[in-house]
Amino acid sequence: MVKKSLCGSTAEEIFDLIGSSGFSFAHAVSISNSIYKKRISDISKFEQIPRQLKEKLLKISYSGIYSPLSSEVSEDKSVKYLFRSETGKEFETVYIPDNRRNTVCVSTQSGCRMGCSFCVTGRYGYKGNLTAGEMVNQIIGITQAERITHIVFMGMGEPMDNLEEVLKACNIITAEWGLALSSRNVTVSTVGIMPGVLKFLQRSDCNLTLSIYSPFSEERKKFIPAENHYPVQNIIEVMKTFPVKKKRRLSLAYVMIKDLNDTEGHLEKLKYILKGSSIRVNLLPYNPGLNDQNCSSSPEKMHFFKHNLIVSGISASIRKSRGADISAACGLLAIR
């Protein structure tokens, strides 16, 4: 008999495991709380359930909580963790402390198959999808778990290429029987897979960020192969017209690379395609990989973009790069 991982299971799925033996849904919620809120990896130590239920769980399931293989600490106090799943897939996770905001950057795949040329993860290749349990374990399996306030699905992999497991992980993260984080504190990033974007917008209340690179389709095709199938302007139109619930954020991630996508032409095109929308633009510095001749736009150029977007009525901010010295910054995650 194949045992079931409790981490990655919903309260309803846990009830399906135990209900036929006379145990209640309240027992299933207690088990969920032991996993997600109390992070108890030993089933025999689960709280608020009878001994007979613990004995049954030991026969048919395992906690699914496990520790990372290793970690590296950045000068800015960010921590990169290396995990290995029970099937041998390796993936990285980053914990980013910032005053009262503590974020975990979660991977959805081991590697990635999107092939974006400026992304080190894409060059690492695709090793396999992660399960919802493997995603959630990146949050509850690290030592800082109880401090976490925000989750971003911006690690290894393309979330829309593993959508069902990502949606399930988001459900666990935001459910009262799960981690009970607000959906406003959970953000999923994508390079733009239109079918996945539509389903995500319809089935989740979490935030969505579209990684754009360039507002020009022909230019974007050179660096983001997904543009050949799902033009970014079509996805932006969907984001502009989708009815958004209060405080849900839809945004663009614009990584700025010197002399490649930071010209006034790029700025004017951005302003044109976002005119009249509530979509926010997050400007990010570029993090070059090994032997990469490109470099980030200057701080002055990034502030120029931000200022001009804001005076045009478009919300914009500049995001700091974190963990670059340990290859933990955006676009640098790859098993070394």
Buried (B, 14 or more C-beta within 10 A) or exposed (E): EEEBBBBBBBBEBBBEBBBEEEBEBEBBBBBBBBBBBEBBBEBEEBEEBEEEBBEBBEEBBBBBBBEBEEBBBBEBEBBBBBBBBEEEBBBBBBBBBBEEEBBBBBBBBBBBEBBBEBBBBBBBEBBBBBBBBBBBBBBBBBEBBEEBBBBBBBBBBBBBBBBEBBBBBBBBBBBEBBBEBEBBBBBBBBBBBBEBBBBBBEEBBBBBBBBBBBBBEEBBBEBBBBBEEBBBBEBBEBBBEBEBEEEBBBBBBBBBBEEBBBEEEBBEBBBEBBEEBBBBBBBBBBBBBEEEEEBBBEEEBBEBBBEBBEEBEBBBEBBEBBBBEBBBBBBBBBBE
